[in-house]
Amino acid sequence: MKFLVKDIPDTRAISDIAAALFIKRGGDSKYHLWLPLTNIPATGSAPDTLDTTVTTSRVKTSTDGRQDPGQKECTFMAHRDNFEILKADHRKTFDFLQVNPDGTGFKFQGRVSSYQDEVAVGSNLTGKAVITVVAADETPISNVVDIIQETITFTSAIDAVVEVTAAAGTEHTASINVETDPDDATVTATSDTTGCATAAISTGVLTITGVAAGSAIVKIEATKTGLAKGVTHILVIVK
C-alpha cells in the first residue's frame, strides 16, 4: 500500500534520563537541583472550556477558559538528607525550573509542603514533595544552560548512621573518606551536639570522636564558587 504521507520518524525523541527539578531560593543567582525525584509532574493542564452556543448556532461553540495550575506531587526517597531540604523549604514559595535532558525547560513558582508515604513490606520508603503552583509560564524555555548551575556531589561512601564509644579505645573515633565531584571543593563538617560527638575534616578524611553517651547529627557541606553546595548528614550514636 502506498501511503499519502511519507515515513517521518521523530529522531529527537528523548527519555526521562537526566530530567530534573531545579530551584532558585532567595539570594541565588541561578537554579540548581532541588531533590532527586522518581517523577516530575505535568507542566500544566488543558484550559476550561466555556460554552458560547447561541440560539442561532447550528452546532455548539466554545472558547478557552482559565487554566488550573493546581498542585505538583513529586515522589522522593524518604531519608534524612531530603527531609532536611524539605524542612528548610516548608511553607515557603520559590522559583522552580523543570529541566529536560535536551536543555529545554519550564518555569513556575510554588509553595512547598511534604509528607511521607505509607510504609509497606518490600517497598522503598518514599515521600511526596507537594508544590502548590501560584504562577507558571505557559511556554517552554528553549535553552536553560545559562540559568542553571551544577551541584557538588559526594562520590565516596558515607554511612547514614555511625556508632562510636565515649570511652577512649579502638571504637572511640570513626574515620570516613569524603570525596567530591568536583574534587577540589572545600569540605567542612559540624556536629549539632558537640557535648556528645565532635567532627573534624583534614585532607579529605572526616574524623568523628565520641565525647559522651547520646546522639548527634554531623552535617557535611561541600562548597565551591559558582556551584551549588552539596550537603549530607550522619546520625552519630555514642555509646
C-alpha positions as CSV (number, residue, x, y, z in Angstrom):
1,M,0.0,0.0,0.0
2,K,1.3,3.4,-0.9
3,F,0.7,6.0,1.9
4,L,-0.1,9.6,1.2
5,V,2.3,10.8,3.9
6,K,5.9,9.7,3.7
7,D,7.8,8.0,6.5
8,I,8.8,10.7,9.0
9,P,10.2,9.2,12.3
10,D,10.9,11.5,15.2
11,T,14.6,11.1,15.7
12,R,14.7,13.7,18.5
13,A,12.6,11.7,21.0
14,I,14.2,11.5,24.5
15,S,13.6,9.6,27.7
16,D,13.4,10.7,31.3
17,I,17.1,10.1,31.9
18,A,18.7,13.3,33.3
19,A,15.4,15.2,33.6
20,A,15.3,17.2,36.9
21,L,13.5,19.7,39.0
22,F,15.6,22.8,39.9
23,I,15.0,25.6,42.5
24,K,16.1,29.2,43.0
25,R,15.9,30.4,46.5
26,G,16.3,34.0,47.8
27,G,19.8,35.1,47.1
28,D,20.5,32.5,44.5
29,S,21.6,33.8,41.0
30,K,20.9,30.6,39.2
31,Y,18.7,27.5,39.5
32,H,20.2,24.3,40.9
33,L,19.0,20.8,41.8
34,W,16.2,20.6,44.4
35,L,15.7,16.9,45.1
36,P,16.3,13.7,43.2
37,L,12.8,12.5,42.2
38,T,11.1,9.5,40.7
39,N,8.6,11.6,38.8
40,I,8.2,15.2,37.6
41,P,4.5,16.2,37.2
42,A,2.9,17.8,34.1
43,T,3.8,21.4,33.4
44,G,0.1,22.4,33.2
45,S,-3.4,21.3,32.2
46,A,-5.9,21.8,29.5
47,P,-7.9,25.1,30.0
48,D,-11.5,25.0,30.9
49,T,-14.0,25.2,28.1
50,L,-16.7,27.8,28.2
51,D,-19.9,27.2,26.2
52,T,-20.6,30.1,23.8
53,T,-23.5,28.5,21.9
54,V,-26.3,30.9,21.0
55,T,-29.8,30.1,19.7
56,T,-28.8,30.8,16.1
57,S,-25.9,28.4,16.1
58,R,-26.4,25.1,14.2
59,V,-23.6,23.5,16.3
60,K,-22.2,24.1,19.7
61,T,-19.4,26.6,20.0
62,S,-16.9,27.2,22.8
63,T,-13.9,29.3,23.9
64,D,-11.0,28.7,26.2
65,G,-11.4,29.5,29.9
66,R,-8.9,29.5,32.7
67,Q,-6.1,27.0,33.2
68,D,-5.7,25.4,36.6
69,P,-2.0,25.2,37.6
70,G,-3.0,23.0,40.6
71,Q,-0.5,21.1,42.6
72,K,2.5,19.1,41.6
73,E,3.2,16.0,43.7
74,C,6.8,14.7,43.3
75,T,7.9,11.4,44.8
76,F,11.3,11.4,46.7
77,M,13.2,8.8,48.6
78,A,12.5,9.2,52.3
79,H,15.8,9.8,54.1
80,R,17.4,12.5,56.3
81,D,19.1,14.5,53.5
82,N,15.9,15.0,51.7
83,F,13.9,15.7,54.9
84,E,16.4,18.4,55.8
85,I,15.9,20.2,52.5
86,L,12.1,20.0,52.8
87,K,12.1,21.2,56.4
88,A,14.0,24.3,55.4
89,D,11.7,24.9,52.4
90,H,8.4,24.1,54.3
91,R,5.5,26.6,53.6
92,K,7.8,28.9,51.6
93,T,7.4,30.0,48.0
94,F,10.2,29.6,45.5
95,D,11.0,29.8,41.8
96,F,11.3,26.4,40.2
97,L,12.6,25.2,36.8
98,Q,11.7,21.8,35.2
99,V,14.8,20.8,33.2
100,N,14.6,18.4,30.3
101,P,17.6,16.4,29.1
102,D,17.8,18.4,25.8
103,G,18.2,21.7,27.6
104,T,14.6,22.9,27.4
105,G,12.7,23.8,30.5
106,F,9.6,25.2,32.1
107,K,9.5,27.9,34.8
108,F,6.9,28.1,37.6
109,Q,6.5,29.4,41.2
110,G,5.1,27.4,44.1
111,R,4.7,26.9,47.8
112,V,6.3,23.8,49.3
113,S,4.9,21.2,51.6
114,S,5.6,17.5,52.0
115,Y,4.7,14.2,53.7
116,Q,5.9,10.6,53.9
117,D,4.0,7.9,52.1
118,E,2.6,4.7,53.6
119,V,5.3,2.2,54.5
120,A,4.6,-1.3,53.1
121,V,6.5,-4.6,53.3
122,G,9.0,-5.0,50.4
123,S,9.0,-1.4,49.3
124,N,11.2,1.7,49.3
125,L,10.4,4.4,51.9
126,T,9.2,7.3,49.8
127,G,7.5,10.7,50.4
128,K,5.7,13.4,48.4
129,A,7.0,16.8,47.9
130,V,3.9,18.9,47.1
131,I,4.2,22.2,45.3
132,T,1.1,24.4,45.2
133,V,1.7,26.4,42.0
134,V,0.9,30.1,42.2
135,A,2.3,31.1,38.8
136,A,3.6,29.3,35.7
137,D,4.9,30.1,32.2
138,E,2.7,28.7,29.5
139,T,5.5,28.2,27.0
140,P,8.9,26.4,27.4
141,I,12.3,27.9,27.6
142,S,14.5,26.8,24.6
143,N,17.8,27.0,26.4
144,V,18.3,26.7,30.2
145,V,22.2,26.4,30.1
146,D,22.9,30.0,31.2
147,I,20.4,29.9,34.1
148,I,21.4,26.7,35.8
149,Q,24.4,25.6,37.8
150,E,26.0,22.3,38.8
151,T,25.6,20.9,42.3
152,I,28.6,19.4,44.1
153,T,28.1,15.7,44.9
154,F,29.7,13.2,47.2
155,T,31.4,10.4,45.4
156,S,32.7,8.3,48.3
157,A,30.6,6.0,50.5
158,I,29.3,7.9,53.6
159,D,27.3,5.9,56.1
160,A,24.0,7.4,57.2
161,V,24.5,6.1,60.8
162,V,27.8,5.8,62.6
163,E,28.4,4.3,66.1
164,V,31.4,5.3,68.3
165,T,32.1,5.0,72.0
166,A,32.6,7.7,74.6
167,A,35.5,5.9,76.2
168,A,38.9,6.1,74.6
169,G,39.7,3.0,72.6
170,T,39.7,1.5,69.2
171,E,36.0,2.5,68.6
172,H,36.3,5.9,70.2
173,T,36.6,7.5,66.7
174,A,35.3,6.8,63.2
175,S,37.3,7.8,60.1
176,I,35.3,8.4,56.8
177,N,36.8,9.4,53.4
178,V,35.0,12.3,51.9
179,E,35.5,12.7,48.2
180,T,33.5,15.1,46.0
181,D,32.8,15.9,42.4
182,P,34.5,18.2,41.5
183,D,37.3,17.0,43.7
184,D,38.6,20.5,44.6
185,A,35.5,21.5,46.6
186,T,36.0,22.8,50.2
187,V,34.5,20.4,52.7
188,T,33.5,21.3,56.3
189,A,31.8,19.2,59.0
190,T,29.9,20.4,62.1
191,S,28.2,18.5,64.9
192,D,24.9,19.8,66.3
193,T,25.8,18.4,69.8
194,T,29.5,18.8,70.4
195,G,29.0,17.6,74.0
196,C,28.1,14.2,72.6
197,A,30.4,14.0,69.5
198,T,32.8,16.2,67.6
199,A,33.6,16.2,63.9
200,A,36.7,17.5,62.0
201,I,37.9,17.1,58.4
202,S,41.5,17.1,57.4
203,T,43.0,16.1,53.9
204,G,39.7,14.5,52.8
205,V,39.1,12.4,55.9
206,L,36.3,13.1,58.4
207,T,37.0,12.1,62.0
208,I,34.1,11.7,64.4
209,T,35.0,11.4,68.0
210,G,32.7,10.3,70.8
211,V,32.6,12.6,73.9
212,A,29.6,11.4,75.9
213,A,26.8,8.9,75.6
214,G,23.9,10.1,73.4
215,S,23.4,11.1,69.8
216,A,24.3,13.9,67.4
217,I,23.8,14.9,63.8
218,V,27.0,15.6,61.8
219,K,26.4,17.9,58.8
220,I,28.9,17.8,55.9
221,E,29.0,20.6,53.4
222,A,31.0,20.9,50.2
223,T,31.3,24.3,48.6
224,K,33.0,25.9,45.6
225,T,32.5,29.3,43.9
226,G,30.0,29.1,41.0
227,L,28.5,25.8,42.1
228,A,25.5,24.8,44.4
229,K,26.8,23.3,47.6
230,G,26.5,19.6,48.4
231,V,25.2,18.6,51.8
232,T,24.8,15.3,53.6
233,H,24.2,14.1,57.2
234,I,25.3,11.4,59.5
235,L,23.5,10.3,62.6
236,V,26.2,9.6,65.3
237,I,25.3,7.3,68.2
238,V,27.7,7.4,71.1
239,K,27.6,4.5,73.5
